[in-house]
Structures are given as C-alpha cells and as structure tokens.
Amino acid sequence: MDSLSDLERLMFFEHARKSAEAAYAENPLDADNLTRWGGALLELSQFQALPDSRKMMNEAISKLEEALLVNPEKHDALWCIGNAHTSYAFLTPDQDEANNYFKKASGYFQQAVSLDPTNELYAKSLEVAAKAPELHEEIHRSAVAQQAAASGPSTSAGGLKGSKKKKTSDFTYDVLGWVILAVGLVAWVGFSKSHMPPPPPPS
C-alpha cells in the first residue's frame, strides 16, 4: 500500500466486509449482501500475503456460492466468482492447475453473459479469460527465467535474485489488481446503493 488511495480502499472494503457480516446475522438469505461480502473479501485479498490472499479468495468464493444458492440467476455473483478463480489461477505457479481455475472462471463468465447478454463487462471478462492461460504462462516463464538469470555466477546474486523475484511478484499483483479492481468497483456500487436513503414517498 504505497498511496493514500490504497489505504482508503482497504478501509472502505474492510468496512463493507464488516457491514455485510452484520447484515448476514440479520438476514442470511440476502443474495445481494452475500455478493457484496464476497466482492469485499476479493478486493481485500489483494492486500494480503500470498497464503492469506488465497484463504481470503476461498472465503469470497464461499460467500458468492452461498449467494447463488439463494438466487441461482444472480449474474453479478457469477461474474465475481469468475474473477476469484482468475485471480487464484494467477497465484498458482503450476500451469495445469492454473488452467483448471481459468476453465472454471470461463464457465462462470459464460453463465453471467447468458443471464445478462448486454453487460459489456461480463463479455469483456469472458474474452479476457480466453487469453488468461497464455498470459499466466508468460508471467511464470518470465519469473523462472529471471530466477535462473539471478542465480548465475555473480557476487551480488542474492540481492539480484531478491529484486528480480520482487519485480515478477509486483507484476503479477499488478495484473491481479486490475482484475480485482473491477470486482471492487461493482462491490462498491452495490454497497453504496444499499446505503442510500429511501426515495421520498409519492405525493
């Protein structure tokens, strides 16, 4: 978290998570609330260390799946689960395992598009999901190449290796940041709508 905006986002989504948790205690069958909760967890996952990030993504998927049990046609929940699987795949070094997550993501994106065919964000996500395995392979191939170069004979190999790893990790998190940012915007809009004052009664 380098900037104030990151801190503000962290605080906003932590507040959204806590609000959703409190609302869940009142009404566990509110699919909109469960979707906001899952979206907030997914957004918060990008601020965590790798093991905690994966754990939080799994928790997000669980809440989103719960929303789909309440309302199987909740296309924004389907779309968020697709994003969660995409994010999880990018954090998975093994290509075959990552491809399974990408496949799941595509399935969820396809369902979201089927339920809301005019939504450009869903259509774009489905399109990007088709290219994701190639991007994943490129990122991880680059990481391996950088590690191999860093471990070559050099007096400063240790420091170089650390900095190369950090650059690859930063790039991966940048890619994930874009994926999760879109989910965050949807969650934020949903959260804002749920906290708007009711319209005045008709006269």
GUTIKOL-33948 format. One record per residue (C-alpha): residue in three letters; x, y, z. Coordinates in Angstrom, 3 decimals, always signed. Layout:
GUTIKOL-33948
+------+----------+----------+----------+
: type :        u :        v :        w :
+------+----------+----------+----------+
:  ala :        X :        Y :        Z :
...
+------+----------+----------+----------+
END
This chain:
GUTIKOL-33948
+------+----------+----------+----------+
: type :        u :        v :        w :
+------+----------+----------+----------+
:  met :   +0.000 :   +0.000 :   +0.000 :
:  asp :   +2.055 :   +2.857 :   -1.285 :
:  ser :   -0.560 :   +5.571 :   -1.508 :
:  leu :   -3.398 :   +7.018 :   +0.482 :
:  ser :   -5.879 :   +5.717 :   -2.086 :
:  asp :   -4.782 :   +2.143 :   -1.298 :
:  leu :   -5.324 :   +2.806 :   +2.392 :
:  glu :   -8.723 :   +4.327 :   +1.665 :
:  arg :   -9.687 :   +1.324 :   -0.448 :
:  leu :   -8.546 :   -1.045 :   +2.269 :
:  met :  -10.599 :   +0.834 :   +4.875 :
:  phe :  -13.645 :   +1.064 :   +2.601 :
:  phe :  -13.711 :   -2.653 :   +1.797 :
:  glu :  -12.961 :   -3.648 :   +5.381 :
:  his :  -15.984 :   -1.549 :   +6.403 :
:  ala :  -18.038 :   -3.171 :   +3.613 :
:  arg :  -16.983 :   -6.633 :   +4.825 :
:  lys :  -17.952 :   -5.864 :   +8.420 :
:  ser :  -21.284 :   -4.320 :   +7.347 :
:  ala :  -22.075 :   -7.368 :   +5.220 :
:  glu :  -21.175 :   -9.671 :   +8.103 :
:  ala :  -23.537 :   -7.736 :  +10.420 :
:  ala :  -26.313 :   -7.743 :   +7.790 :
:  tyr :  -25.827 :  -11.502 :   +7.332 :
:  ala :  -26.570 :  -12.052 :  +11.030 :
:  glu :  -29.896 :  -10.275 :  +10.466 :
:  asn :  -30.741 :  -11.970 :   +7.151 :
:  pro :  -28.565 :  -14.852 :   +5.919 :
:  leu :  -30.675 :  -15.222 :   +2.750 :
:  asp :  -29.900 :  -11.806 :   +1.242 :
:  ala :  -28.148 :  -12.661 :   -2.045 :
:  asp :  -27.185 :   -9.006 :   -2.662 :
:  asn :  -25.497 :   -8.789 :   +0.727 :
:  leu :  -23.675 :  -12.097 :   +0.201 :
:  thr :  -22.430 :  -10.829 :   -3.171 :
:  arg :  -21.191 :   -7.574 :   -1.600 :
:  trp :  -19.470 :   -9.608 :   +1.126 :
:  gly :  -17.757 :  -11.854 :   -1.427 :
:  gly :  -16.734 :   -8.834 :   -3.519 :
:  ala :  -15.283 :   -7.067 :   -0.467 :
:  leu :  -13.292 :  -10.181 :   +0.501 :
:  leu :  -11.969 :  -10.497 :   -3.027 :
:  glu :  -10.888 :   -6.851 :   -3.009 :
:  leu :   -9.253 :   -7.232 :   +0.431 :
:  ser :   -7.374 :  -10.342 :   -0.715 :
:  gln :   -5.014 :   -8.222 :   -2.827 :
:  phe :   -3.681 :   -6.545 :   +0.324 :
:  gln :   -2.704 :   -9.874 :   +1.931 :
:  ala :   +0.423 :  -12.018 :   +1.839 :
:  leu :   +0.100 :  -14.952 :   -0.589 :
:  pro :   -1.237 :  -17.672 :   +1.795 :
:  asp :   -3.722 :  -15.226 :   +3.386 :
:  ser :   -4.705 :  -13.924 :   -0.046 :
:  arg :   -5.620 :  -17.445 :   -1.208 :
:  lys :   -7.513 :  -18.108 :   +2.006 :
:  met :   -9.498 :  -14.878 :   +1.593 :
:  met :  -10.255 :  -15.699 :   -2.061 :
:  asn :  -11.630 :  -19.081 :   -0.976 :
:  glu :  -13.780 :  -17.329 :   +1.618 :
:  ala :  -15.012 :  -14.917 :   -1.089 :
:  ile :  -15.926 :  -17.849 :   -3.355 :
:  ser :  -17.789 :  -19.475 :   -0.471 :
:  lys :  -19.911 :  -16.334 :   +0.136 :
:  leu :  -20.588 :  -15.927 :   -3.588 :
:  glu :  -21.632 :  -19.581 :   -3.903 :
:  glu :  -23.947 :  -19.026 :   -0.941 :
:  ala :  -25.487 :  -16.066 :   -2.827 :
:  leu :  -26.072 :  -18.385 :   -5.803 :
:  leu :  -27.811 :  -20.938 :   -3.583 :
:  val :  -30.265 :  -18.176 :   -2.649 :
:  asn :  -30.534 :  -16.851 :   -6.230 :
:  pro :  -29.003 :  -19.107 :   -8.935 :
:  glu :  -29.521 :  -16.384 :  -11.556 :
:  lys :  -27.514 :  -13.705 :   -9.717 :
:  his :  -25.230 :  -12.800 :  -12.618 :
:  asp :  -23.013 :  -10.376 :  -10.651 :
:  ala :  -22.220 :  -13.169 :   -8.162 :
:  leu :  -21.354 :  -15.489 :  -11.071 :
:  trp :  -19.108 :  -12.800 :  -12.527 :
:  cys :  -17.377 :  -12.221 :   -9.159 :
:  ile :  -16.717 :  -15.968 :   -8.755 :
:  gly :  -15.203 :  -15.957 :  -12.244 :
:  asn :  -12.872 :  -13.154 :  -11.149 :
:  ala :  -11.973 :  -15.006 :   -7.949 :
:  his :  -10.989 :  -18.118 :   -9.934 :
:  thr :   -8.995 :  -15.972 :  -12.380 :
:  ser :   -7.123 :  -14.307 :   -9.522 :
:  tyr :   -6.483 :  -17.663 :   -7.851 :
:  ala :   -5.126 :  -19.057 :  -11.122 :
:  phe :   -2.588 :  -16.233 :  -11.468 :
:  leu :   -1.309 :  -17.032 :   -7.967 :
:  thr :   -0.867 :  -20.711 :   -8.929 :
:  pro :   +2.553 :  -21.458 :  -10.479 :
:  asp :   +1.562 :  -24.870 :  -11.915 :
:  gln :   +0.167 :  -24.303 :  -15.434 :
:  asp :   -2.204 :  -27.310 :  -15.431 :
:  glu :   -3.661 :  -26.392 :  -12.057 :
:  ala :   -3.981 :  -22.741 :  -13.121 :
:  asn :   -5.720 :  -23.814 :  -16.349 :
:  asn :   -8.366 :  -25.625 :  -14.271 :
:  tyr :   -9.108 :  -22.357 :  -12.451 :
:  phe :   -9.200 :  -20.448 :  -15.743 :
:  lys :  -11.652 :  -23.038 :  -17.109 :
:  lys :  -13.896 :  -22.614 :  -14.071 :
:  ala :  -13.679 :  -18.820 :  -14.439 :
:  ser :  -14.723 :  -19.030 :  -18.104 :
:  gly :  -17.707 :  -21.170 :  -17.143 :
:  tyr :  -18.877 :  -18.601 :  -14.597 :
:  phe :  -18.298 :  -15.703 :  -17.014 :
:  gln :  -20.271 :  -17.580 :  -19.694 :
:  gln :  -23.196 :  -18.053 :  -17.289 :
:  ala :  -23.105 :  -14.346 :  -16.365 :
:  val :  -23.117 :  -13.373 :  -20.063 :
:  ser :  -26.030 :  -15.758 :  -20.734 :
:  leu :  -28.071 :  -14.162 :  -17.939 :
:  asp :  -27.176 :  -10.564 :  -18.881 :
:  pro :  -26.082 :  -10.519 :  -22.548 :
:  thr :  -25.976 :   -6.706 :  -22.770 :
:  asn :  -23.409 :   -6.351 :  -19.965 :
:  glu :  -20.160 :   -5.335 :  -21.660 :
:  leu :  -18.070 :   -6.023 :  -18.549 :
:  tyr :  -19.195 :   -9.668 :  -18.492 :
:  ala :  -18.496 :  -10.065 :  -22.215 :
:  lys :  -15.032 :   -8.483 :  -21.838 :
:  ser :  -14.243 :  -10.756 :  -18.866 :
:  leu :  -15.170 :  -13.814 :  -20.929 :
:  glu :  -12.948 :  -12.585 :  -23.768 :
:  val :  -10.007 :  -11.906 :  -21.407 :
:  ala :  -10.476 :  -15.306 :  -19.732 :
:  ala :   -9.715 :  -16.978 :  -23.064 :
:  lys :   -6.323 :  -15.203 :  -23.152 :
:  ala :   -5.534 :  -15.645 :  -19.452 :
:  pro :   -3.739 :  -19.043 :  -19.673 :
:  glu :   -1.309 :  -17.592 :  -22.222 :
:  leu :   -0.650 :  -14.556 :  -20.009 :
:  his :   -0.181 :  -16.834 :  -16.989 :
:  glu :   +2.355 :  -18.950 :  -18.856 :
:  glu :   +4.216 :  -15.834 :  -19.963 :
:  ile :   +4.323 :  -14.374 :  -16.436 :
:  his :   +5.569 :  -17.586 :  -14.857 :
:  arg :   +8.049 :  -18.316 :  -17.670 :
:  ser :   +9.431 :  -14.820 :  -17.185 :
:  ala :   +9.671 :  -15.418 :  -13.427 :
:  val :  +11.610 :  -18.670 :  -13.940 :
:  ala :  +13.929 :  -17.004 :  -16.475 :
:  gln :  +14.585 :  -14.116 :  -14.095 :
:  gln :  +15.306 :  -16.501 :  -11.238 :
:  ala :  +17.684 :  -18.506 :  -13.434 :
:  ala :  +19.485 :  -15.320 :  -14.500 :
:  ala :  +19.643 :  -14.140 :  -10.916 :
:  ser :  +21.163 :  -17.404 :   -9.685 :
:  gly :  +24.035 :  -17.225 :  -12.217 :
:  pro :  +27.609 :  -16.583 :  -11.028 :
:  ser :  +27.677 :  -13.109 :   -9.577 :
:  thr :  +28.875 :  -11.589 :   -6.321 :
:  ser :  +25.537 :   -9.845 :   -5.867 :
:  ala :  +23.395 :  -12.807 :   -6.964 :
:  gly :  +21.488 :  -12.905 :   -3.669 :
:  gly :  +20.398 :   -9.275 :   -3.855 :
:  leu :  +19.685 :   -9.501 :   -7.582 :
:  lys :  +17.602 :  -12.635 :   -7.146 :
:  gly :  +15.515 :  -10.939 :   -4.473 :
:  ser :  +14.911 :   -7.870 :   -6.616 :
:  lys :  +14.006 :   -9.932 :   -9.708 :
:  lys :  +11.579 :  -12.010 :   -7.661 :
:  lys :  +10.048 :   -8.828 :   -6.288 :
:  lys :   +9.614 :   -7.358 :   -9.806 :
:  thr :   +7.865 :  -10.519 :  -11.029 :
:  ser :   +5.717 :  -10.602 :   -7.919 :
:  asp :   +4.862 :   -6.907 :   -8.353 :
:  phe :   +3.885 :   -7.513 :  -11.989 :
:  thr :   +1.672 :  -10.460 :  -11.017 :
:  tyr :   -0.014 :   -8.363 :   -8.360 :
:  asp :   -0.499 :   -5.532 :  -10.890 :
:  val :   -2.356 :   -7.956 :  -13.193 :
:  leu :   -4.424 :   -9.218 :  -10.265 :
:  gly :   -5.029 :   -5.646 :   -9.184 :
:  trp :   -6.774 :   -4.860 :  -12.458 :
:  val :   -8.942 :   -7.967 :  -12.194 :
:  ile :   -9.848 :   -7.262 :   -8.591 :
:  leu :  -10.341 :   -3.535 :   -9.172 :
:  ala :  -13.250 :   -4.293 :  -11.490 :
:  val :  -14.812 :   -6.511 :   -8.797 :
:  gly :  -14.158 :   -3.780 :   -6.252 :
:  leu :  -15.979 :   -1.190 :   -8.328 :
:  val :  -19.009 :   -3.459 :   -8.655 :
:  ala :  -18.974 :   -4.201 :   -4.915 :
:  trp :  -18.562 :   -0.504 :   -4.111 :
:  val :  -21.506 :   +0.485 :   -6.320 :
:  gly :  -23.627 :   -2.262 :   -4.759 :
:  phe :  -22.600 :   -1.232 :   -1.271 :
:  ser :  -23.330 :   +2.453 :   -1.998 :
:  lys :  -26.776 :   +1.611 :   -3.388 :
:  ser :  -27.621 :   -0.431 :   -0.308 :
:  his :  -26.816 :   +2.535 :   +1.950 :
:  met :  -28.663 :   +5.228 :   +0.005 :
:  pro :  -31.617 :   +6.907 :   +1.724 :
:  pro :  -35.010 :   +5.670 :   +0.503 :
:  pro :  -36.721 :   +7.841 :   -2.124 :
:  pro :  -39.332 :  +10.259 :   -0.840 :
:  pro :  -42.892 :   +8.874 :   -0.830 :
:  pro :  -45.016 :   +9.945 :   -3.802 :
:  ser :  -47.320 :  +12.870 :   -3.011 :
+------+----------+----------+----------+
END
